[in-house]
Amino acid sequence: MSSAGVSGEVGGEACGIHRFVVFGDICGSGTLDLAEKKHQRAAMYAAFDDAYSSVGVEPGTFHQEDRGDGILVALRPDVPPTLMVGRWIDTLYESLRAHNQGRVRPLRLRIGMNAGLVTQDRHGLVGRAVDLAARLCDSPPAKRIMNETPEIDLVVVVSDWLYGNVVADGGRYVEPDHYRSARIRSKETDEAAWFHVPRRPAPPLIGRDGELPPEGEPAPEGEPAAAGERPPAGAARTGVGPSRGDGPTPRPVGGNREYHVGGDLLDIHGNTIHGGFTGIRKGSTKGAGDSVTDPDPRPGSGPRSGSGAGASSGTASGAGDPE
Protein backbone atom coordinates (compact mmCIF):
# COMPACT_ATOMS: atom_id res chain seq x y z
CA MET A 1 0.00 0.00 0.00
CA SER A 2 1.22 3.52 -0.65
CA SER A 3 0.16 6.97 0.43
CA ALA A 4 -0.88 9.74 -1.92
CA GLY A 5 1.30 12.81 -2.24
CA VAL A 6 4.55 11.22 -1.11
CA SER A 7 5.77 9.57 -4.29
CA GLY A 8 8.85 11.78 -4.44
CA GLU A 9 8.10 13.05 -7.95
CA VAL A 10 7.36 16.63 -9.01
CA GLY A 11 6.42 17.27 -12.64
CA GLY A 12 7.60 13.79 -13.59
CA GLU A 13 11.06 14.40 -12.11
CA ALA A 14 12.25 12.25 -9.23
CA CYS A 15 13.02 14.21 -6.07
CA GLY A 16 13.41 12.66 -2.67
CA ILE A 17 11.13 13.34 0.27
CA HIS A 18 12.39 12.91 3.82
CA ARG A 19 10.69 9.84 5.26
CA PHE A 20 11.13 7.44 8.16
CA VAL A 21 12.16 3.99 6.87
CA VAL A 22 11.79 0.63 8.64
CA PHE A 23 13.22 -2.65 7.39
CA GLY A 24 12.16 -5.79 9.30
CA ASP A 25 13.31 -9.38 8.85
CA ILE A 26 12.36 -12.73 10.41
CA CYS A 27 15.34 -14.53 11.91
CA GLY A 28 15.96 -18.11 10.84
CA SER A 29 13.13 -18.25 8.33
CA GLY A 30 15.21 -20.49 6.09
CA THR A 31 14.95 -23.28 8.67
CA LEU A 32 11.13 -23.22 8.77
CA ASP A 33 8.77 -25.42 6.81
CA LEU A 34 6.07 -23.82 4.65
CA ALA A 35 3.34 -23.96 7.30
CA GLU A 36 5.55 -22.31 9.92
CA LYS A 37 6.72 -19.67 7.43
CA LYS A 38 3.10 -18.68 6.77
CA HIS A 39 2.35 -18.61 10.48
CA GLN A 40 5.34 -16.41 11.32
CA ARG A 41 4.65 -14.04 8.42
CA ALA A 42 1.08 -13.56 9.65
CA ALA A 43 2.35 -12.94 13.18
CA MET A 44 4.93 -10.42 11.89
CA TYR A 45 2.29 -8.44 10.01
CA ALA A 46 -0.03 -8.51 13.04
CA ALA A 47 2.77 -7.21 15.29
CA PHE A 48 3.57 -4.40 12.81
CA ASP A 49 -0.13 -3.46 12.64
CA ASP A 50 -0.31 -3.27 16.44
CA ALA A 51 2.76 -1.02 16.45
CA TYR A 52 1.31 1.28 13.76
CA SER A 53 -1.95 1.58 15.65
CA SER A 54 -0.14 2.52 18.87
CA VAL A 55 1.36 5.63 17.24
CA GLY A 56 -1.75 6.66 15.28
CA VAL A 57 -0.54 5.56 11.83
CA GLU A 58 -3.67 4.52 9.95
CA PRO A 59 -3.81 1.79 7.27
CA GLY A 60 -3.35 3.24 3.78
CA THR A 61 -1.26 6.20 4.95
CA PHE A 62 2.16 4.59 4.46
CA HIS A 63 4.04 2.55 1.89
CA GLN A 64 4.70 -1.08 2.80
CA GLU A 65 6.42 -3.73 0.69
CA ASP A 66 6.49 -7.46 1.33
CA ARG A 67 10.00 -8.94 1.29
CA GLY A 68 9.13 -12.62 1.71
CA ASP A 69 10.46 -13.07 5.21
CA GLY A 70 10.46 -9.34 5.92
CA ILE A 71 8.82 -5.95 5.46
CA LEU A 72 10.01 -2.60 4.06
CA VAL A 73 8.11 0.48 5.21
CA ALA A 74 8.29 4.22 4.48
CA LEU A 75 6.08 6.48 6.57
CA ARG A 76 4.63 9.87 5.75
CA PRO A 77 6.87 12.84 6.58
CA ASP A 78 4.41 14.07 9.23
CA VAL A 79 4.82 10.98 11.47
CA PRO A 80 6.88 12.08 14.52
CA PRO A 81 10.09 10.00 14.52
CA THR A 82 10.19 10.02 18.34
CA LEU A 83 7.03 7.90 18.33
CA MET A 84 8.68 5.37 16.04
CA VAL A 85 11.80 4.92 18.19
CA GLY A 86 9.68 4.95 21.33
CA ARG A 87 6.12 3.65 21.53
CA TRP A 88 6.31 1.85 18.15
CA ILE A 89 9.30 -0.26 19.23
CA ASP A 90 7.79 -0.89 22.66
CA THR A 91 4.48 -2.08 21.19
CA LEU A 92 6.24 -4.30 18.66
CA TYR A 93 8.21 -5.91 21.49
CA GLU A 94 5.06 -6.50 23.57
CA SER A 95 3.24 -8.01 20.59
CA LEU A 96 6.12 -10.41 19.96
CA ARG A 97 6.23 -11.34 23.64
CA ALA A 98 2.50 -12.12 23.69
CA HIS A 99 2.70 -14.15 20.49
CA ASN A 100 5.75 -16.15 21.58
CA GLN A 101 4.41 -17.16 24.96
CA GLY A 102 4.82 -20.93 25.23
CA ARG A 103 5.89 -21.41 21.60
CA VAL A 104 8.68 -23.78 20.63
CA ARG A 105 9.59 -21.70 17.56
CA PRO A 106 9.19 -18.05 18.61
CA LEU A 107 8.95 -15.23 16.11
CA ARG A 108 12.21 -13.27 16.28
CA LEU A 109 12.84 -10.04 14.38
CA ARG A 110 15.71 -7.82 13.36
CA ILE A 111 14.66 -4.21 12.70
CA GLY A 112 16.67 -1.56 10.85
CA MET A 113 15.58 2.09 11.18
CA ASN A 114 16.72 5.13 9.26
CA ALA A 115 15.38 8.42 7.90
CA GLY A 116 16.30 10.36 4.81
CA LEU A 117 15.39 11.21 1.24
CA VAL A 118 13.27 8.55 -0.45
CA THR A 119 11.61 8.47 -3.83
CA GLN A 120 8.86 6.06 -4.83
CA ASP A 121 8.05 4.73 -8.28
CA ARG A 122 5.56 2.13 -9.47
CA HIS A 123 7.95 -0.65 -8.43
CA GLY A 124 8.69 0.51 -4.91
CA LEU A 125 11.06 2.65 -2.85
CA VAL A 126 14.41 4.05 -3.95
CA GLY A 127 17.02 5.95 -1.98
CA ARG A 128 20.13 5.81 0.16
CA ALA A 129 17.92 5.87 3.27
CA VAL A 130 16.29 2.63 2.11
CA ASP A 131 19.61 0.96 1.32
CA LEU A 132 21.05 1.81 4.73
CA ALA A 133 17.95 0.58 6.60
CA ALA A 134 18.41 -2.78 4.87
CA ARG A 135 22.14 -2.87 5.72
CA LEU A 136 21.40 -2.12 9.37
CA CYS A 137 18.84 -4.91 9.59
CA ASP A 138 21.16 -7.43 7.92
CA SER A 139 24.38 -6.26 9.61
CA PRO A 140 26.76 -8.88 11.04
CA PRO A 141 26.48 -7.58 14.65
CA ALA A 142 22.67 -7.79 14.49
CA LYS A 143 22.82 -11.33 13.13
CA ARG A 144 25.36 -12.36 15.76
CA ILE A 145 23.13 -11.07 18.55
CA MET A 146 20.19 -13.12 17.32
CA ASN A 147 22.21 -16.23 16.39
CA GLU A 148 24.15 -16.43 19.65
CA THR A 149 21.55 -15.10 22.11
CA PRO A 150 18.43 -17.21 21.49
CA GLU A 151 16.46 -15.68 24.37
CA ILE A 152 16.34 -12.32 22.53
CA ASP A 153 13.29 -11.93 20.26
CA LEU A 154 13.89 -8.39 18.97
CA VAL A 155 16.95 -6.31 18.11
CA VAL A 156 16.63 -2.77 16.74
CA VAL A 157 19.44 -1.08 14.82
CA VAL A 158 19.21 2.64 14.08
CA SER A 159 21.47 4.78 11.91
CA ASP A 160 23.97 7.14 13.46
CA TRP A 161 21.98 10.09 12.09
CA LEU A 162 18.75 8.81 13.63
CA TYR A 163 20.39 8.19 16.98
CA GLY A 164 22.05 11.61 17.13
CA ASN A 165 19.01 13.58 15.98
CA VAL A 166 16.13 11.64 17.53
CA VAL A 167 17.05 8.85 19.96
CA ALA A 168 19.65 10.87 21.89
CA ASP A 169 17.02 13.45 22.87
CA GLY A 170 15.06 10.76 24.74
CA GLY A 171 11.33 10.82 25.34
CA ARG A 172 8.62 8.46 26.49
CA TYR A 173 9.66 4.85 25.81
CA VAL A 174 12.97 6.13 24.39
CA GLU A 175 16.08 4.95 26.26
CA PRO A 176 19.18 6.39 24.57
CA ASP A 177 21.53 5.06 27.27
CA HIS A 178 20.42 1.50 26.50
CA TYR A 179 21.87 1.68 22.98
CA ARG A 180 25.41 0.70 22.03
CA SER A 181 27.40 1.71 18.97
CA ALA A 182 29.20 -0.62 16.56
CA ARG A 183 30.65 -0.26 13.09
CA ILE A 184 28.70 -1.56 10.08
CA ARG A 185 30.81 -2.77 7.17
CA SER A 186 28.72 -4.30 4.39
CA LYS A 187 29.01 -3.72 0.63
CA GLU A 188 29.28 0.06 0.17
CA THR A 189 28.39 0.79 3.79
CA ASP A 190 31.04 1.65 6.39
CA GLU A 191 29.65 3.70 9.24
CA ALA A 192 28.49 3.65 12.84
CA ALA A 193 25.12 2.26 13.89
CA TRP A 194 23.34 1.93 17.24
CA PHE A 195 21.96 -1.34 18.64
CA HIS A 196 19.12 -1.77 21.11
CA VAL A 197 17.40 -4.77 22.71
CA PRO A 198 14.16 -3.73 24.47
CA ARG A 199 14.03 -4.35 28.24
CA ARG A 200 17.82 -4.70 28.44
CA PRO A 201 20.25 -2.06 29.74
CA ALA A 202 22.51 -2.86 26.80
CA PRO A 203 22.70 -5.30 23.89
CA PRO A 204 25.32 -8.07 24.23
CA LEU A 205 27.99 -6.25 22.24
CA ILE A 206 31.55 -5.26 23.07
CA GLY A 207 34.04 -3.37 20.93
CA ARG A 208 33.55 -0.95 18.08
CA ASP A 209 32.95 -3.76 15.58
CA GLY A 210 30.14 -5.27 17.63
CA GLU A 211 31.92 -8.35 18.96
CA LEU A 212 29.97 -10.48 21.39
CA PRO A 213 31.43 -11.27 24.84
CA PRO A 214 32.90 -14.75 25.40
CA GLU A 215 30.35 -17.55 25.60
CA GLY A 216 28.57 -17.58 28.94
CA GLU A 217 29.68 -14.08 29.89
CA PRO A 218 27.40 -11.02 29.73
CA ALA A 219 28.58 -7.77 28.17
CA PRO A 220 30.37 -5.95 31.00
CA GLU A 221 28.42 -3.00 32.38
CA GLY A 222 31.60 -0.96 32.81
CA GLU A 223 33.08 -1.74 29.38
CA PRO A 224 34.69 1.40 27.96
CA ALA A 225 32.54 3.05 25.32
CA ALA A 226 33.37 2.45 21.69
CA ALA A 227 34.29 5.38 19.50
CA GLY A 228 31.40 7.81 19.49
CA GLU A 229 29.50 5.81 22.07
CA ARG A 230 27.59 7.37 24.92
CA PRO A 231 28.35 5.47 28.16
CA PRO A 232 25.30 4.24 30.10
CA ALA A 233 23.91 6.71 32.61
CA GLY A 234 24.75 5.90 36.20
CA ALA A 235 27.20 3.19 35.23
CA ALA A 236 29.93 2.46 37.74
CA ARG A 237 33.16 4.28 36.99
CA THR A 238 36.19 2.18 36.36
CA GLY A 239 39.86 3.02 36.30
CA VAL A 240 43.28 1.86 37.34
CA GLY A 241 43.30 3.05 40.93
CA PRO A 242 43.11 5.98 43.33
CA SER A 243 45.44 8.13 41.22
CA ARG A 244 42.52 8.61 38.83
CA GLY A 245 40.00 9.20 41.56
CA ASP A 246 38.08 6.11 40.49
CA GLY A 247 38.44 4.08 43.67
CA PRO A 248 40.65 1.07 44.34
CA THR A 249 42.06 -1.09 41.62
CA PRO A 250 39.56 -3.83 40.68
CA ARG A 251 40.51 -7.26 41.98
CA PRO A 252 41.81 -9.34 39.07
CA VAL A 253 40.19 -12.59 38.09
CA GLY A 254 42.40 -15.67 38.04
CA GLY A 255 45.53 -14.00 39.48
CA ASN A 256 47.63 -11.02 38.51
CA ARG A 257 47.92 -10.01 34.86
CA GLU A 258 51.22 -8.75 33.46
CA TYR A 259 51.69 -6.50 30.45
CA HIS A 260 55.26 -6.22 29.10
CA VAL A 261 55.99 -3.14 26.99
CA GLY A 262 59.23 -3.22 25.01
CA GLY A 263 60.83 -5.46 27.65
CA ASP A 264 61.50 -2.52 30.02
CA LEU A 265 58.11 -1.68 31.48
CA LEU A 266 55.92 -3.90 33.59
CA ASP A 267 52.38 -2.98 34.66
CA ILE A 268 50.99 -5.21 37.41
CA HIS A 269 47.29 -5.21 38.32
CA GLY A 270 46.08 -6.33 41.71
CA ASN A 271 49.11 -5.42 43.86
CA THR A 272 49.32 -2.50 46.26
CA ILE A 273 52.64 -0.83 47.06
CA HIS A 274 52.50 0.87 50.46
CA GLY A 275 54.49 3.89 51.54
CA GLY A 276 56.30 6.44 49.43
CA PHE A 277 56.97 4.87 46.07
CA THR A 278 59.99 6.49 44.41
CA GLY A 279 60.69 4.43 41.32
CA ILE A 280 62.25 1.32 39.86
CA ARG A 281 65.99 0.67 40.11
CA LYS A 282 67.65 -1.47 37.47
CA GLY A 283 69.72 -4.23 39.09
CA SER A 284 73.47 -3.70 38.58
CA THR A 285 74.32 -7.40 38.89
CA LYS A 286 73.66 -9.51 35.85
CA GLY A 287 70.49 -11.51 36.38
CA ALA A 288 69.52 -9.51 39.45
CA GLY A 289 66.47 -8.03 37.79
CA ASP A 290 64.82 -4.78 38.84
CA SER A 291 63.66 -3.71 42.25
CA VAL A 292 61.02 -1.35 43.59
CA THR A 293 62.27 0.99 46.30
CA ASP A 294 60.06 1.89 49.23
CA PRO A 295 61.81 4.43 51.48
CA ASP A 296 59.27 4.11 54.25
CA PRO A 297 58.19 0.47 54.41
CA ARG A 298 55.72 -0.66 57.00
CA PRO A 299 57.09 -2.75 59.87
CA GLY A 300 57.84 -6.25 58.74
CA SER A 301 57.16 -5.55 55.10
CA GLY A 302 60.69 -4.78 53.82
CA PRO A 303 61.52 -3.54 50.36
CA ARG A 304 59.54 -4.84 47.41
CA SER A 305 62.06 -6.74 45.33
CA GLY A 306 61.79 -7.64 41.67
CA SER A 307 61.61 -11.24 40.59
CA GLY A 308 62.55 -10.94 36.93
CA ALA A 309 65.89 -11.98 35.46
CA GLY A 310 68.22 -10.70 32.80
CA ALA A 311 66.68 -8.12 30.46
CA SER A 312 63.15 -8.79 31.67
CA SER A 313 61.46 -6.29 33.96
CA GLY A 314 61.02 -7.20 37.61
CA THR A 315 57.68 -7.91 39.25
CA ALA A 316 56.91 -5.88 42.37
CA SER A 317 55.60 -8.05 45.16
CA GLY A 318 53.10 -6.74 47.64
CA ALA A 319 49.75 -7.34 49.25
CA GLY A 320 47.61 -9.34 46.87
CA ASP A 321 44.42 -7.46 47.74
CA PRO A 322 43.80 -3.74 47.36
CA GLU A 323 43.07 -1.75 50.47
DAFEN-V842813 format. One record per backbone hydrogen bond with DSSP energy under -1.0 kcal/mol. NH is the residue of the N-H (numbers start at 0). CO is the residue of the C=O. Records with the same first field share a line. If there is no record, write none. Layout:
NH: CO, CO
//
This chain:
9: 12
12: 9
14: 7
16: 117
18: 115
20: 113
21: 72
22: 111
23: 70
24: 109
25: 68
26: 107
30: 27
31: 28
36: 32
37: 33
38: 34
39: 35
40: 36
41: 37
42: 38
43: 39
44: 40
45: 41
46: 42
47: 43
48: 44
49: 45
50: 46
51: 47
52: 48
53: 49
54: 51
55: 52
56: 51
60: 57
62: 73
63: 0
64: 71
66: 69
68: 66
70: 23
71: 64
72: 21
73: 62
74: 19
78: 75
84: 80
87: 82
89: 85
90: 86
91: 87
92: 88
93: 89
94: 90
95: 91
96: 92
97: 93
98: 94
99: 95
102: 99
108: 152
109: 24
110: 154
111: 22
112: 156
113: 20
115: 18
117: 16
118: 125
119: 6
120: 123
125: 118
130: 126
131: 127
132: 128
133: 129
134: 130
135: 131
136: 132
137: 133
138: 135
142: 138
143: 139
144: 140
145: 141
146: 142
147: 143
148: 144
151: 148
154: 108
155: 195
156: 110
157: 193
158: 112
162: 158
163: 159
164: 160
165: 161
166: 161
167: 162
169: 166
173: 170
177: 174
178: 175
179: 194
181: 192
182: 207
183: 190
185: 188
188: 185
190: 183
192: 181
193: 157
194: 179
195: 155
199: 196
204: 202
205: 210
209: 206
210: 205
216: 213
222: 219
228: 225
234: 231
243: 240
244: 241
245: 240
258: 266
260: 264
263: 260
264: 260
266: 258
268: 256
271: 318
276: 274
277: 292
280: 290
282: 288
287: 284
290: 280
291: 303
292: 278
294: 275
300: 297
311: 308
//
